Amino acid sequence: MTAADPSGLVAEAFEAQRDRLRAVAYRVLGSHADAEDVVQEAWMRLVRQDEAAIGNLAGWLTTVVGRISLDLLRSRQARPEAVYGQEQQEFAQLVVTPDEAPAPDEQAALADSVGLALLVVLDSLTPSERLAFVLHDMFAVPFREIGQILGKSAEATKMLASRARRKVRATDRSAGSGREQHREAVQAFSAAALSGDFEALLRVLDPDVKLTVDTPDGVVVTLGATKVAAGARMFSGEAAHQRPVLVNGVPGHMSWRPDGTPLSIVVFTVTERRITGIHIIIDPAKLASVSARVCRP
């Protein structure tokens, strides 16, 4: 309840829209933190607006969120370092799901992880293409309304979305095979670690592979296939108790302590069938913040 909304009805109507608005902003921007900021800014603009002048609150809020998000996208292009910071932030927001077809109540969590995988594709689009594609294809916003945000005709907006759709579909066709190659590399690594096959580990690891371990005492980095392979053999016993999972939509591993608390999460980066990066999280504080929808074996 505010001075501009003494009955609290506007606040109540806004709260009913909050989750949808957050989802719109997140899909456009790819950052949970930025999405929250955009939704909060939309609320501030709403309380300054004459309620009687808003015919369709949901549509008005979508337009406002779209415009704020578009401004942020355009500012990122002028400041490339902001994108790097966003990528680092999003890597810390891990969503772990079973490496299998999700149950209906897991769809929302998986949608977020798939959304992270889609960021690479969306980042290749222009801000106008990205906004048109996300609002129309993901949230069914009419081209006429999107055009009002972009300052373009409905037909021009439709062409933007169509161009973006072609780029996304072209990437999606290669993503399926890429995910399988990713899974194969992870499985080969696990098998080699379990058997202690040093030569097999070297075959699946890129010569310049980087191993990063988040520990309670800080981050430990190991570079090079020989050193990483030697470390993998040392942890082969732990690997036997790991369960395959999807980490932000790509194959990885998770293991648990006997009391059921998470012990570790392993995230793999695979390029051209070879592992170029391994990120292991064993810091209990970080593990506690992971969104996991998978039970231990």
BAZA-928566 format. One record per residue (C-alpha): x, y, z; residue in one letter. Coordinates in pm, whole numbers, plus 50000, padded with zeros to 5 digits. Layout:
% residues N
XYZa ...
***
This chain:
% residues 297
500005000050000m 501385034449905t 500195070549905a 499475066949534a 497655034249598d 495815038049930p 493645007249876s 496574985049782g 494744972749470l 497464983949230v 500154966849440a 498064935249448e 497574936149070a 501294941849021f 502234912649245e 499974890349036a 502084900048733q 505514899348902r 506544863748813d 505584868448448r 507394901748427l 510494886848588r 510404858248337a 510114882848045v 513034903848168a 515174873148239y 514614858247894r 515474891447731v 518504899447948l 519754865448065g 520504878348414s 518434871748725h 519854902548899a 519094925348604d 515614910348572a 514874918548936e 516114954248883d 513924958348575v 510814945948756v 511504969449047q 511914998648806e 508614989148640a 506944990748983w 508425025249050m 507075037748720r 503695022648790l 503255040649124v 504045073548948r 501485066448676q 497845077448677d 496025044648731e 493005056548535a 495145061548223a 496125024748211i 493585004648016g 495384971148023n 497734967548319l 499384935248198a 500054950047855g 501294982948002w 503704965148234l 504994942547955t 505674973347743t 507514990748028v 509614959948108v 510394955847738g 511564991747702r 513734990748014i 515244957447904s 515914970847554l 517775000647700d 519904976747909l 520704955147606l 521804985447407r 523964998147694s 525694964147709r 526754967647346q 528494999947439a 530144983147742r 531334947747647p 532884942947990e 529354942648136a 528594910947939v 531654893548084y 530514902548434g 527054889148357q 528474856048235e 530494852148555q 527404859848761q 525214835148574e 527764807148609f 527324810448983a 523574804548943q 523574767048887l 520394747148830v 520834709448873v 518214685548733t 518114648048660p 519784637248335d 516494623748207e 513104635648086a 511844660148353p 508684655148553a 506024682248503p 506904699848828d 510564702348715e 509784720248388q 510164755248531a 513624748248676a 514754731548354l 513414760748153a 515774783748343d 518754760848279s 517894757947910v 517534795647910g 521154798548024l 522254776247738a 520264798047499l 522104829447610l 524984822147376v 522554822347084v 520624852747200l 523844872347249d 524464868846875s 521244887546799l 520844925046784t 518914940247077p 515874945746851s 515964909946719e 516344896047070r 513444915847211l 511154907546917a 511994870346935f 511624867047312v 508404887147346l 506654871147048h 507914835347043d 508184829847418m 505404852047554f 503024856147258a 503104894247265v 501544907746941p 503924923146687f 501974955746702r 502774959747073e 506414949647026i 506674974646743g 505555002346978q 508494993947206i 510954993146917l 509495022946732g 508865001146424k 505854989446228s 504274955746304a 505534942345971e 509104953746034a 508954938346383t 507694905646235k 510694905046001m 513054910646297l 511534881446487a 511674859346178s 515364867046125r 516094859746491a 514104827246473r 516184814846180r 519394821246374k 518094803446683v 516824773446487r 520134769946305a 521914768546640t 519314744946789d 519954719546512r 523614717646607s 522904719646981a 521304685046994g 524354667846849s 526574690547056g 524854679347376r 525364642947285e 529034649147212q 529244666847548h 527674636947724r 529974612447545e 533054631947652a 531854633248014v 531104595948014q 534524588347867a 536174609648135f 534244592148413s 535064557348279a 538744565948248a 538824580848600a 537164550048748l 539544525948576s 542604547548638g 543364547648264d 545794576748238f 546134574647858e 542344574647812a 542104605648031l 544674623347818l 542714614647504r 539514630747629v 541184661147789l 542274691247587d 546034697447632p 545254731647784d 542334720148000v 541634741548307k 540454725948632l 538854749848883t 537904738049230v 535764759349463d 536844749749816t 535924764450156p 539374780750159d 539144796049812g 539554786949446v 542274762849333v 543214762048963v 545134734548780t 546244738348419l 547214711948165g 545984677148074a 548784658348254t 548164674748593k 544374672948559v 544514636148459a 546694628248760a 544164645448987g 541274626948824a 542864593248912r 543214604449274m 539464611049294f 538394579649111s 536904565249432g 534624595149473e 533614593149106a 532084558949172a 529434575649391h 528554603749152q 525264605848969r 524924619848615p 522924652148620v 522244682248400l 523974713548525v 522414743948358n 521144720648087g 524424702848007v 525754669348138p 527674669548466g 527964650548794h 526724654349150m 527564634549463s 526254633549821w 527514626650172r 525994597450368p 523704621850552d 522194633350221g 523864667550199t 525574676549868p 529274667449852l 530254680349508s 529024692549171i 531144689048861v 530524710648553v 532284702448225f 533074724747929t 533454704747606v 534764717947276t 534984695746968e 534594663747173r 537374672347419r 537054685847771i 538504720847789t 537284729948137g 536204712748458i 534654732448745h 534244713549073i 532274728449360i 532994713749703i 532474745349911d 529444737450135p 528334773850131a 528134774249751k 526564739949735l 523834751649974a 522844779349732s 522544756349428v 519034750749297s 518924712649281a 515894691949188r 517514658149194v 517674632449475c 520784612749566r 520914576349450p 
***
